[in-house]
């Protein structure tokens, strides 16, 4: 696999939270399909130590992006670039200066998964000329990328960045599945692994929820078999998929206490006909979540990453769970959200019990359900500094203290 890093101007100036890209060549997938001209989008924070010992990989969840925390662009950068870098990230408070994952100590990397739509190669990417001389988007031709495939792509990125070993690989939900796969596929490259609100393999119920979301998109008339880029996008189906998923991301108690059966303001829920009635507040909330995702995500990418998550099985081809995990040698943090009804705490118990040594399952207390892994960032940070980051790296300092990776 060939690796080429695209290096921008200002290589001697630290920039945090700024989009970057690496070309990793052809990625051979578990299925045997060879995906050519693969590009990985990523962002970094901090300074890489001369020996590379302070690198941390943060894995995003299903529809996440690379902007895990607020950063800073180089002086004189275009206003749009500066604003994008300084905007809030999805795990602010956990990652940043002085945070548990302290960007004054650690060099943090967050990569967009292959199949996503935030800069990495995915269904909306123009296919190479060898596949399509007209360079139309991959669309329905985009292959299945498994969690294991995505980790192999990230390993190529790590090679390009000069990172032999990760001080920590951490993720929640699908990010947790990717973190776990890293520790098993490349045990010699992971010193510590944090699996939050995730499990060893996607369960039958999780597969069932995944299928319902896939069908919501595929049955939208605008989907057109996945080749819709020259016409209307299937936003109705994508919105329905998001509604289905979002219900599983929050707890029943939270929905009850936030919304109950209260009608949306100025809407009448008792109407003359079912199709013409007003909405309950909880319905308006789901409509809002659907609209937000449809405005920022590609339907084909949703299918691609959802299939990636459905493929998750750290045991595949490796024997029992205990046998699969026996190759690992890193420190572990396994944590579950107590109100999670998508990734049940008992599934985290199964993972912890199967790991080598004495690993306990920790608990995040949250009323919010599965999304608690994002919402309860202070609790995640506290667990990190009490376990796998109990011995922090020295402060990296400026350019003199490490290598700036553009």
C-alpha positions in Angstrom: 0.0 0.0 0.0 1.5 3.3 -1.1 1.1 6.3 1.2 1.5 9.9 0.2 0.7 12.8 2.6 -0.6 16.1 1.2 1.4 18.7 3.0 0.1 22.3 3.1 1.8 25.6 3.4 3.1 26.7 6.8 4.6 23.3 7.8 6.5 25.0 10.6 3.4 26.5 12.2 1.2 24.5 14.6 -2.4 24.3 13.5 -5.0 22.4 15.5 -8.4 21.2 14.2 -7.7 22.0 10.6 -8.8 19.6 7.9 -6.0 17.6 6.2 -5.8 14.7 3.8 -3.6 11.7 3.1 -3.6 9.5 0.0 -3.0 5.9 1.0 -3.3 4.3 -2.4 -5.3 1.1 -2.9 -7.0 -0.5 0.1 -7.6 -4.2 -0.1 -10.9 -5.0 1.7 -11.9 -8.1 3.7 -14.2 -9.0 0.8 -11.3 -9.1 -1.6 -12.4 -5.9 -3.4 -9.5 -3.5 -4.1 -10.6 0.1 -3.5 -8.3 2.4 -5.5 -7.0 5.9 -4.8 -8.2 6.0 -1.2 -8.0 9.4 0.6 -8.3 9.8 4.3 -9.4 13.1 5.8 -8.1 13.9 9.3 -7.4 16.6 11.8 -4.7 16.9 14.4 -4.1 18.8 17.6 -0.8 19.2 19.5 2.8 18.3 18.7 4.1 14.9 18.0 7.0 14.0 20.3 10.3 13.1 18.6 9.9 9.5 19.5 6.2 9.5 18.6 5.2 8.3 22.1 2.4 10.8 22.7 0.1 10.0 19.8 -3.6 9.5 20.6 -6.2 8.3 18.1 -9.8 9.4 18.7 -12.4 7.5 16.7 -15.7 9.2 15.8 -19.1 7.6 15.9 -21.6 6.7 13.1 -22.2 10.2 11.6 -19.4 12.0 13.3 -16.6 14.0 11.7 -13.0 14.8 12.3 -13.5 17.9 14.3 -13.3 16.4 17.8 -12.4 19.7 19.5 -11.9 23.4 18.9 -8.5 24.3 17.6 -6.7 27.2 15.9 -5.5 28.0 12.4 -2.2 29.5 11.5 -1.8 33.3 11.7 -3.1 34.9 8.5 -5.2 31.9 7.6 -8.4 32.7 5.6 -11.3 33.7 7.7 -13.3 30.6 6.8 -10.5 28.3 7.8 -10.0 30.1 11.1 -13.6 30.0 12.0 -13.8 26.3 11.1 -10.8 25.5 13.3 -12.1 27.5 16.2 -15.6 26.1 16.1 -16.7 23.7 18.9 -16.0 20.0 18.5 -18.1 16.9 19.4 -15.9 16.0 22.3 -14.9 19.4 23.6 -14.0 19.2 27.3 -12.4 15.8 26.8 -9.9 16.9 24.2 -8.0 20.2 24.4 -5.5 22.2 26.4 -5.6 21.1 30.0 -8.3 18.5 29.3 -7.9 14.8 30.1 -6.6 14.3 26.6 -4.4 17.3 26.9 -3.3 18.7 23.6 -0.4 20.4 25.3 0.9 16.9 26.1 -0.6 14.6 23.4 -0.6 14.6 19.7 -4.3 13.9 18.9 -5.5 12.5 15.5 -9.1 12.1 14.4 -9.7 10.5 11.0 -12.9 10.3 8.9 -13.9 6.7 8.3 -13.6 5.4 4.7 -17.2 5.5 3.4 -18.0 8.7 5.2 -18.7 12.1 3.7 -16.3 14.4 5.5 -13.4 14.2 3.2 -12.4 10.5 3.1 -13.2 8.4 0.1 -16.8 7.4 0.1 -19.9 6.9 -2.2 -20.1 10.6 -3.1 -16.4 10.7 -4.1 -15.7 10.8 -7.9 -14.6 7.3 -8.9 -11.1 7.0 -10.4 -10.9 7.0 -14.1 -10.0 3.3 -14.2 -13.5 2.7 -12.7 -15.4 5.4 -14.5 -13.8 7.4 -17.3 -16.4 10.1 -16.6 -15.4 10.3 -13.0 -19.0 10.1 -11.7 -19.5 9.5 -8.0 -19.1 5.9 -6.8 -22.7 5.8 -5.8 -24.1 2.2 -5.8 -20.7 0.9 -6.9 -19.1 1.7 -3.6 -18.0 -1.5 -1.8 -18.7 -2.7 1.7 -16.0 -1.5 4.1 -15.8 -3.3 7.4 -14.6 -2.0 10.7 -11.5 -4.1 10.2 -11.0 -2.5 6.8 -11.3 1.0 8.3 -8.7 0.2 10.9 -6.3 -0.9 8.2 -6.8 2.4 6.4 -6.1 4.2 9.6 -2.9 2.2 10.1 -1.7 3.5 6.7 -2.5 7.0 7.9 -0.5 6.4 11.1 2.4 5.2 8.9 2.2 8.4 6.9 2.3 10.5 10.1 5.3 8.6 11.4 3.3 7.0 14.3 4.4 3.5 15.1 2.5 3.2 18.4 -0.6 4.9 19.8 -0.4 6.0 23.4 -4.2 5.6 23.4 -6.9 4.7 21.0 -10.3 5.8 22.2 -13.8 5.9 20.8 -17.5 5.6 21.7 -20.2 3.7 19.9 -18.9 2.9 16.5 -15.7 4.6 17.5 -15.4 2.1 20.3 -15.8 -0.7 17.9 -12.9 0.8 15.8 -10.8 1.3 18.9 -11.3 -2.4 19.9 -10.5 -3.6 16.5 -7.3 -1.6 16.5 -6.1 -3.3 19.7 -6.8 -6.8 18.2 -5.6 -6.2 14.6 -2.4 -4.2 15.7 -1.7 -5.2 19.3 1.9 -4.1 19.0 0.8 -0.6 18.0 -1.7 0.2 20.9 -0.4 0.9 24.4 -3.9 1.7 25.8 -7.4 1.3 24.5 -10.6 2.9 25.7 -13.9 1.3 24.5 -16.9 3.5 25.6 -20.5 2.5 25.0 -19.6 -0.3 22.6 -19.4 -4.0 22.5 -17.4 -6.9 20.9 -19.8 -7.5 18.1 -23.0 -5.9 16.8 -25.9 -7.8 18.4 -29.1 -9.2 16.7 -31.1 -6.2 18.0 -28.5 -3.7 16.8 -28.6 -5.4 13.3 -32.4 -5.1 13.4 -32.2 -1.4 14.1 -29.6 -1.1 11.4 -31.8 -2.8 8.8 -34.7 -0.6 9.5 -32.6 2.5 8.9 -31.2 1.1 5.7 -34.6 0.3 4.3 -35.9 3.8 5.2 -33.3 5.2 2.8 -33.5 2.6 0.1 -37.2 2.9 -0.1 -37.2 6.6 -0.7 -38.1 7.1 -4.4 -35.3 9.6 -4.8 -32.7 7.0 -3.8 -32.7 5.5 -7.3 -30.6 2.6 -6.3 -27.9 4.8 -4.9 -27.2 6.8 -8.1 -29.0 10.0 -7.3 -26.3 12.6 -7.5 -27.6 14.2 -10.6 -31.1 14.7 -9.1 -32.9 15.2 -5.8 -31.3 13.6 -2.8 -33.2 11.1 -0.7 -33.5 13.4 2.2 -36.9 12.0 3.3 -35.5 8.5 3.7 -32.4 9.8 5.3 -34.5 11.8 7.8 -36.5 8.7 8.7 -33.4 6.7 9.2 -32.2 9.4 11.6 -35.4 9.4 13.5 -35.2 5.6 14.0 -31.6 5.8 15.1 -32.1 8.8 17.4 -34.8 7.1 19.4 -32.3 4.4 20.3 -29.7 7.0 21.2 -31.8 8.5 24.0 -33.4 6.9 27.0 -37.1 6.4 27.6 -37.0 8.3 30.9 -35.3 11.3 29.2 -37.9 11.5 26.5 -40.6 11.2 29.1 -39.3 14.0 31.3 -38.3 16.3 28.4 -41.5 15.9 26.3 -44.1 13.7 27.8 -47.3 14.0 25.8 -47.1 17.7 25.5 -48.2 19.1 22.1 -45.9 21.3 20.1 -46.7 25.0 20.7 -49.7 26.2 18.7 -50.4 22.7 17.2 -53.5 20.7 17.9 -52.8 16.9 18.3 -56.5 16.0 18.2 -57.6 16.7 14.7 -60.3 15.6 12.3 -58.0 13.3 10.4 -54.8 11.4 11.4 -52.7 12.9 8.6 -53.7 16.5 9.5 -53.2 16.6 13.2 -50.5 18.7 14.9 -47.3 17.2 16.4 -46.4 16.2 19.9 -43.2 17.9 21.2 -41.3 14.6 20.9 -42.3 14.4 17.2 -41.0 17.9 16.6 -37.8 17.0 18.3 -37.3 14.0 16.0 -38.2 16.2 13.0 -35.5 18.6 14.0 -32.9 15.9 14.4 -33.8 14.5 11.0 -33.5 17.9 9.3 -30.2 18.6 10.9 -28.7 15.3 9.6 -30.2 15.6 6.1 -28.5 19.0 5.8 -25.0 17.7 6.6 -24.8 14.0 5.6 -25.0 11.9 2.4 -27.6 9.1 2.3 -25.2 6.7 0.6 -22.6 7.4 3.3 -25.1 6.7 5.9 -25.7 3.3 4.4 -22.0 2.7 4.0 -21.1 3.5 7.6 -24.2 1.8 9.0 -23.1 -1.4 7.1 -19.6 -0.9 8.5 -21.1 -0.9 12.0 -23.3 -3.9 11.3 -20.2 -5.8 10.1 -18.5 -5.3 13.6 -17.4 -8.6 15.0 -14.0 -8.7 16.6 -14.2 -12.5 16.7 -14.7 -13.0 13.0 -12.1 -15.5 11.9 -10.4 -15.4 15.3 -12.2 -18.0 17.3 -13.9 -17.3 20.6 -14.0 -13.8 22.1 -11.4 -14.8 24.6 -9.2 -16.2 21.9 -9.6 -13.1 19.7 -8.7 -10.8 22.6 -5.8 -12.9 23.9 -3.4 -11.3 21.5 -3.9 -7.8 23.1 -1.3 -6.5 25.6 -2.5 -2.9 26.2 -4.1 -1.2 29.2 -7.8 -1.1 29.0 -10.7 1.2 29.9 -14.2 -0.3 29.3 -17.1 2.0 30.1 -20.9 1.8 29.6 -23.7 4.3 30.0 -26.1 3.1 32.7 -29.2 4.2 30.8 -28.0 3.0 27.4 -30.6 0.9 25.6 -28.7 0.4 22.4 -25.3 -0.8 23.8 -26.4 -2.4 27.0 -24.0 -2.3 30.0 -24.1 -6.1 30.2 -22.5 -6.2 26.7 -19.6 -4.2 28.1 -19.4 -6.7 31.0 -19.0 -9.5 28.4 -16.1 -7.5 26.8 -14.4 -6.8 30.1 -14.7 -10.3 31.3 -13.1 -11.7 28.1 -10.0 -9.4 28.2 -6.7 -10.7 29.5 -6.0 -9.9 33.1 -8.4 -8.3 35.5 -10.4 -5.6 33.7 -13.5 -4.1 35.2 -16.4 -2.3 33.5 -16.8 1.3 34.5 -20.1 3.2 34.4 -21.0 6.6 33.1 -24.1 7.9 35.0 -26.4 9.7 32.6 -30.1 10.1 32.1 -29.5 10.6 28.4 -29.1 7.0 27.1 -26.5 6.0 24.5 -25.6 9.6 23.8 -24.3 9.9 27.3 -20.9 8.9 26.0 -20.8 12.3 24.3 -22.7 14.3 26.8 -20.8 13.1 29.9 -17.4 14.1 28.7 -16.2 15.1 32.2 -17.0 11.6 33.5 -15.1 10.0 30.5 -12.1 12.3 31.3 -12.1 11.4 34.9 -12.0 7.7 34.1 -9.2 8.2 31.7 -6.9 10.0 34.1 -7.7 7.4 36.8 -6.9 4.5 34.5 -5.1 4.5 31.1 -3.8 8.1 31.3 -2.9 7.9 35.0 0.8 8.5 33.9 0.5 11.4 31.4 3.1 12.3 28.9 5.3 15.4 29.5 4.2 18.6 27.9 5.1 18.7 24.3 5.9 22.4 24.1 6.3 24.2 20.8 8.2 23.3 17.7 11.4 22.6 19.6 9.6 20.0 21.7 8.5 17.7 18.9 7.6 17.3 15.3 4.9 19.4 13.7 3.0 17.2 11.3 1.1 19.2 8.6 
